[in-house]
Amino acid sequence: MKRKYDVAAYIWPAYTPDEPRTRMFWPEGMGEWQSVKNSRPKAGGYFWDRKPLWGYVNEADPYVMAAEIEAAVDHGVNLFIYDWYWYDGRPFLEGCLNDGFLKAPNREKMKFYLMWANHDANHYWNIGLSETCGDTVIWKGAVGREEFERVTDRLIGRYFSCPNYYTIGGCPVFMIYDVNNLITGLGGLEKTREALDAFREKTKKAGFPDLHLQFTVWGEHAVNLSGFDARREGSTKDLMPLLGADSVSHYQFAHFTNIDRDYEAILSDVAREWERIEAVYPCPYFPHISVGWDNNPRFLGFRPGIVRNNTPERFEAGLRMAKEYLDRHPSLAPLVTINSWNEWTETSYLQPDNRYGYGYLEAVRRVFLD
């Protein structure tokens, strides 16, 4: 019997005009499509000229998301991981999920789970100020215990209860991006474990067997270029057993290797990183493949650090690595994470564009459906 795979693509939920707090970053009222649309040649001749074949759509529109769900499922992507934010005592960028995906008439065709993107917010999203993104914190991503309880109440009540929320062994999967920020906000390692244990108990009281707690894993010396946590160093491996982690995965190749080179060379590092994690992490790892990296759309000046030759064919080779990893670990849930469905301003997206058309999506279909 042919094995079925859970192919999960991260979603960056900023391509909508519907949330007023986004206007401080993208005043034109189209979300971060503004940075995609306004890309211009830079000094030295570099020009990021990608354009979406589907146009600058509002992804908080349920009929837009219905079309995206159809395209995703048809190509083998059957799971979305929504980047989820909580800033200044309230959620941020929930509209794409609440009003788009969860109101789409065909939402039952696809499952979803959440990754709490609990990093600080700075000027990275504002192209006029992004060169100074490391200097100013607009909103802190860390929360104290009282606020953590409000966060987890919202997660369990609003999302875990959805019939298409993704579970492993009946347990809702919830991913946390920045373990260090989590510990900082909750007041240390011991208090963080207490808070996470309480989160588990609340999840059980809601009728689930348990919580499946997943963390983003970083390399031993992270070389992240995201713009939020570029000075971060160190691994999370020693924290995982202390916090009761159930699994780990990556969010981006840029978090553990030099991405300013050829995609094929990067994949060699990826294979070594998976071996390292399997050797030293005490919890299961779900393989991750990134499409690429280039965050020049978010800056006025040129930014080094661009993945080269990340063609659909080479991306397909990465997907086959992930499939083979899962096939070598039959006791694991068949989950692979991909960055991403729509990270246009980091040039790591599956959605069709003017360069490769549907090439990346067709690569997913060849590996996981055909």
C-alpha positions as CSV (number, residue, x, y, z in Angstrom):
1,M,0.0,0.0,0.0
2,K,1.4,3.4,-1.0
3,R,2.3,5.6,2.0
4,K,0.5,8.9,2.3
5,Y,2.6,11.9,3.4
6,D,1.6,15.1,5.3
7,V,3.3,17.8,3.3
8,A,3.2,21.0,5.3
9,A,3.9,24.4,4.0
10,Y,4.4,27.4,6.3
11,I,2.1,30.4,5.6
12,W,3.2,34.0,6.2
13,P,-0.2,35.6,6.8
14,A,0.6,39.2,5.8
15,Y,-0.9,39.3,2.3
16,T,-4.1,41.0,3.4
17,P,-5.2,44.6,4.0
18,D,-7.7,43.7,6.6
19,E,-5.8,44.3,9.9
20,P,-5.3,48.0,10.8
21,R,-2.0,47.4,12.7
22,T,-0.3,46.3,9.5
23,R,-0.6,49.8,8.0
24,M,2.4,51.0,10.0
25,F,4.5,48.6,7.9
26,W,2.6,48.6,4.6
27,P,0.6,51.9,4.3
28,E,-0.7,51.2,0.8
29,G,-3.2,48.8,2.3
30,M,-2.3,45.5,0.6
31,G,-0.2,44.0,3.3
32,E,3.4,42.9,2.3
33,W,2.4,42.6,-1.3
34,Q,3.4,46.3,-1.2
35,S,7.1,45.3,-1.0
36,V,6.7,42.7,-3.8
37,K,4.9,45.0,-6.1
38,N,7.3,48.0,-5.6
39,S,10.6,46.1,-6.1
40,R,13.0,48.2,-8.2
41,P,16.6,47.7,-9.5
42,K,19.2,48.5,-6.9
43,A,22.6,50.1,-7.0
44,G,25.0,47.7,-8.7
45,G,22.3,46.4,-11.0
46,Y,20.6,43.7,-8.9
47,F,16.9,43.5,-9.6
48,W,14.5,41.2,-7.7
49,D,11.7,40.9,-10.4
50,R,9.4,38.1,-9.1
51,K,5.7,38.5,-9.7
52,P,2.8,36.2,-8.5
53,L,0.9,34.6,-11.3
54,W,-2.3,34.7,-9.1
55,G,-1.9,38.5,-8.6
56,Y,-1.8,40.5,-5.4
57,V,-4.7,38.7,-3.9
58,N,-6.2,39.2,-0.4
59,E,-5.5,35.9,1.4
60,A,-8.1,36.8,4.1
61,D,-10.8,36.3,1.5
62,P,-12.3,32.9,1.9
63,Y,-12.8,32.4,-1.9
64,V,-9.2,33.3,-2.6
65,M,-8.1,30.8,0.0
66,A,-10.5,28.2,-1.5
67,A,-8.7,28.5,-4.8
68,E,-5.3,28.2,-3.0
69,I,-6.5,25.1,-1.1
70,E,-7.5,23.5,-4.4
71,A,-4.1,24.2,-6.0
72,A,-2.2,23.0,-2.9
73,V,-4.1,19.8,-2.5
74,D,-4.0,19.0,-6.2
75,H,-0.1,19.2,-6.0
76,G,0.3,17.2,-2.8
77,V,0.4,20.0,-0.2
78,N,-2.2,18.9,2.3
79,L,-1.3,20.8,5.4
80,F,-0.6,24.5,6.2
81,I,1.4,25.7,9.2
82,Y,0.2,29.2,10.0
83,D,2.7,31.6,11.4
84,W,0.8,32.9,14.5
85,Y,1.6,36.1,16.4
86,W,0.7,37.6,19.7
87,Y,1.9,41.2,20.3
88,D,0.9,43.9,22.8
89,G,-1.5,41.6,24.6
90,R,-3.5,40.5,21.6
91,P,-3.2,38.4,18.4
92,F,-1.7,39.9,15.3
93,L,-2.2,38.8,11.6
94,E,-4.9,36.3,12.4
95,G,-7.2,37.4,9.5
96,C,-5.6,35.2,6.9
97,L,-6.4,32.2,9.0
98,N,-9.7,33.2,10.7
99,D,-11.4,34.9,7.8
100,G,-9.6,33.3,4.8
101,F,-8.7,29.7,5.5
102,L,-11.2,28.8,8.2
103,K,-14.1,30.3,6.2
104,A,-13.1,28.8,2.9
105,P,-15.9,26.5,1.7
106,N,-13.4,23.7,1.0
107,R,-11.4,24.0,4.2
108,E,-12.1,20.4,5.1
109,K,-9.8,19.3,2.3
110,M,-6.7,20.5,4.2
111,K,-5.5,20.4,7.7
112,F,-3.5,23.1,9.6
113,Y,-1.6,23.7,12.7
114,L,0.1,26.8,14.2
115,M,3.6,27.9,14.8
116,W,3.9,30.6,17.4
117,A,6.3,33.1,15.8
118,N,7.2,34.6,19.2
119,H,10.2,36.7,18.1
120,D,10.3,40.4,18.8
121,A,8.9,42.7,16.1
122,N,11.1,45.5,14.8
123,H,11.3,47.6,11.6
124,Y,12.2,44.6,9.4
125,W,8.8,44.7,7.6
126,N,9.0,48.5,7.0
127,I,11.2,48.9,3.9
128,G,11.9,52.6,4.7
129,L,13.3,51.7,8.1
130,S,14.5,48.1,7.6
131,E,18.2,48.9,7.5
132,T,17.9,49.7,11.2
133,C,15.7,46.7,12.0
134,G,18.0,45.5,14.8
135,D,18.0,48.8,16.7
136,T,14.4,49.2,17.8
137,V,11.8,46.7,19.2
138,I,8.2,47.6,18.4
139,W,6.6,44.7,20.2
140,K,8.2,42.1,22.4
141,G,7.5,38.5,21.5
142,A,8.1,37.2,25.1
143,V,5.1,36.9,27.4
144,G,4.7,36.4,31.2
145,R,2.8,33.6,32.8
146,E,-0.6,35.4,33.0
147,E,-0.5,36.4,29.4
148,F,0.7,32.8,28.4
149,E,-2.5,31.5,30.0
150,R,-4.5,33.8,27.8
151,V,-2.6,32.7,24.7
152,T,-3.1,29.0,25.4
153,D,-6.8,29.5,26.2
154,R,-7.2,31.1,22.8
155,L,-5.2,28.3,21.1
156,I,-7.3,25.5,22.7
157,G,-10.7,27.1,22.4
158,R,-10.4,28.7,18.9
159,Y,-8.1,26.4,17.0
160,F,-7.4,23.0,18.6
161,S,-11.2,22.4,18.5
162,C,-11.4,22.8,14.7
163,P,-12.1,19.5,13.0
164,N,-9.2,20.0,10.5
165,Y,-6.6,20.9,13.1
166,Y,-3.6,18.6,12.6
167,T,-2.9,16.0,15.3
168,I,-0.4,13.3,15.8
169,G,-1.8,10.4,17.8
170,G,-4.8,12.5,18.5
171,C,-2.7,15.2,20.0
172,P,-2.9,18.7,18.5
173,V,0.5,19.8,17.2
174,F,1.7,23.2,18.3
175,M,5.1,24.6,17.3
176,I,7.1,27.3,19.0
177,Y,9.6,29.3,17.0
178,D,11.9,30.9,19.6
179,V,12.5,28.8,22.7
180,N,14.9,31.3,24.2
181,N,12.3,34.1,24.0
182,L,9.7,31.8,25.6
183,I,12.0,31.1,28.5
184,T,12.8,34.8,28.9
185,G,9.2,35.8,29.1
186,L,8.2,33.0,31.5
187,G,11.0,33.7,33.9
188,G,13.5,30.8,33.4
189,L,13.6,27.2,32.5
190,E,11.8,25.8,35.5
191,K,8.9,28.2,35.3
192,T,8.7,27.6,31.5
193,R,8.4,23.8,32.1
194,E,5.6,24.5,34.7
195,A,3.8,26.7,32.1
196,L,4.1,24.1,29.4
197,D,2.9,21.4,31.7
198,A,-0.1,23.5,32.6
199,F,-0.7,23.9,28.8
200,R,-0.7,20.2,28.4
201,E,-3.2,19.7,31.3
202,K,-5.6,22.3,29.8
203,T,-5.3,20.5,26.4
204,K,-6.2,17.2,28.1
205,K,-9.2,18.8,29.9
206,A,-10.4,20.0,26.5
207,G,-10.7,16.3,25.5
208,F,-7.4,15.5,23.8
209,P,-5.0,12.8,24.8
210,D,-2.2,15.3,25.2
211,L,-0.4,18.2,23.5
212,H,2.2,17.5,20.8
213,L,4.7,20.2,21.5
214,Q,7.1,21.0,18.7
215,F,10.0,23.4,18.6
216,T,12.0,25.1,15.8
217,V,15.5,23.7,15.9
218,W,18.6,25.9,15.2
219,G,22.1,25.0,14.2
220,E,24.9,24.9,16.8
221,H,26.0,28.3,15.5
222,A,23.0,29.8,13.8
223,V,23.7,32.0,10.8
224,N,20.1,33.3,10.5
225,L,19.6,36.2,8.2
226,S,15.9,36.7,8.9
227,G,16.3,40.3,10.3
228,F,14.6,39.5,13.6
229,D,17.2,37.4,15.5
230,A,20.4,37.7,13.4
231,R,22.7,37.7,16.4
232,R,21.3,34.4,17.7
233,E,23.7,31.6,18.4
234,G,23.5,28.2,19.9
235,S,21.5,25.0,19.7
236,T,18.3,24.1,21.4
237,K,19.2,20.4,21.9
238,D,19.9,20.7,25.6
239,L,16.6,22.4,26.3
240,M,14.3,19.9,24.6
241,P,14.2,17.2,27.2
242,L,13.9,19.8,30.0
243,L,10.9,21.3,28.3
244,G,9.2,18.1,27.4
245,A,9.4,18.6,23.6
246,D,7.7,15.9,21.5
247,S,9.4,16.8,18.2
248,V,11.4,19.4,16.3
249,S,11.7,20.7,12.8
250,H,13.3,23.6,11.0
251,Y,11.8,26.8,9.7
252,Q,14.5,27.8,7.2
253,F,17.8,26.6,5.8
254,A,19.1,30.1,6.7
255,H,18.9,29.1,10.4
256,F,21.7,26.6,10.3
257,T,23.9,27.0,7.2
258,N,25.5,29.6,4.8
259,I,22.9,30.1,2.1
260,D,24.9,32.5,-0.1
261,R,25.8,29.7,-2.5
262,D,24.4,27.0,-4.8
263,Y,21.3,25.1,-3.7
264,E,22.9,21.7,-4.4
265,A,25.8,22.5,-2.0
266,I,23.3,23.6,0.6
267,L,21.5,20.3,0.3
268,S,24.7,18.5,1.3
269,D,24.8,20.6,4.5
270,V,21.1,19.8,5.1
271,A,21.8,16.0,5.0
272,R,24.6,16.5,7.5
273,E,22.3,18.6,9.8
274,W,19.7,15.9,9.8
275,E,22.3,13.3,10.8
276,R,23.5,15.6,13.6
277,I,20.0,16.2,14.9
278,E,19.3,12.5,14.9
279,A,22.5,11.8,16.8
280,V,22.1,14.4,19.5
281,Y,18.5,15.3,19.9
282,P,16.4,13.3,22.3
283,C,13.1,13.8,20.4
284,P,12.1,13.0,16.8
285,Y,12.9,15.3,14.0
286,F,10.6,15.9,11.0
287,P,12.6,16.8,7.9
288,H,12.4,20.3,6.5
289,I,13.1,21.6,3.0
290,S,13.3,25.3,2.1
291,V,12.7,26.6,-1.4
292,G,15.4,29.3,-1.2
293,W,16.4,32.6,0.3
294,D,16.7,36.2,-0.8
295,N,15.2,38.9,1.4
296,N,16.2,41.9,-0.9
297,P,12.5,42.9,-1.4
298,R,12.5,44.0,2.3
299,F,15.4,46.4,1.9
300,L,16.3,49.5,-0.2
301,G,20.0,48.6,-0.5
302,F,21.4,45.3,-1.7
303,R,21.5,42.4,0.8
304,P,24.0,39.6,0.4
305,G,22.9,36.1,1.1
306,I,21.1,34.7,-1.8
307,V,20.5,31.0,-2.6
308,R,21.6,30.3,-6.2
309,N,20.3,27.8,-8.7
310,N,17.3,26.8,-6.6
311,T,15.4,25.5,-9.6
312,P,12.3,23.3,-9.3
313,E,14.4,20.3,-10.3
314,R,16.9,20.9,-7.5
315,F,14.2,21.6,-5.0
316,E,12.7,18.3,-6.1
317,A,16.0,16.6,-5.1
318,G,15.6,18.1,-1.6
319,L,12.0,16.8,-1.4
320,R,13.2,13.3,-2.3
321,M,15.7,13.5,0.5
322,A,12.9,14.3,2.9
323,K,10.7,11.5,1.6
324,E,13.6,9.0,1.9
325,Y,14.2,10.2,5.5
326,L,10.6,9.5,6.4
327,D,10.7,6.1,4.7
328,R,13.7,5.2,6.8
329,H,11.8,6.1,9.9
330,P,8.5,4.3,9.5
331,S,7.5,4.8,13.1
332,L,7.4,8.6,12.6
333,A,4.3,10.4,11.5
334,P,4.9,11.0,7.7
335,L,5.3,14.8,8.2
336,V,7.6,17.0,6.1
337,T,7.8,20.8,6.5
338,I,8.4,23.2,3.7
339,N,9.4,26.9,3.7
340,S,7.0,28.0,2.4
341,W,3.7,28.5,0.7
342,N,4.0,32.3,0.3
343,E,7.2,33.8,1.8
344,W,7.6,36.1,-1.3
345,T,9.8,38.7,0.4
346,E,12.2,36.0,1.5
347,T,12.0,34.3,-2.0
348,S,11.0,30.9,-0.5
349,Y,7.5,30.1,-1.9
350,L,5.6,27.4,-3.6
351,Q,3.1,29.7,-5.2
352,P,3.4,30.1,-9.0
353,D,5.5,33.0,-10.3
354,N,6.7,34.6,-13.5
355,R,10.0,32.7,-13.4
356,Y,9.1,29.0,-12.9
357,G,5.3,29.1,-13.2
358,Y,3.9,26.1,-11.3
359,G,7.4,24.5,-11.2
360,Y,7.8,24.2,-7.4
361,L,4.3,22.9,-6.9
362,E,4.8,20.4,-9.7
363,A,8.0,19.2,-8.0
364,V,5.9,18.5,-4.8
365,R,3.4,16.5,-6.8
366,R,6.0,14.4,-8.6
367,V,7.6,13.4,-5.3
368,F,4.6,12.9,-3.0
369,L,1.7,12.1,-5.3
370,D,3.0,10.6,-8.6
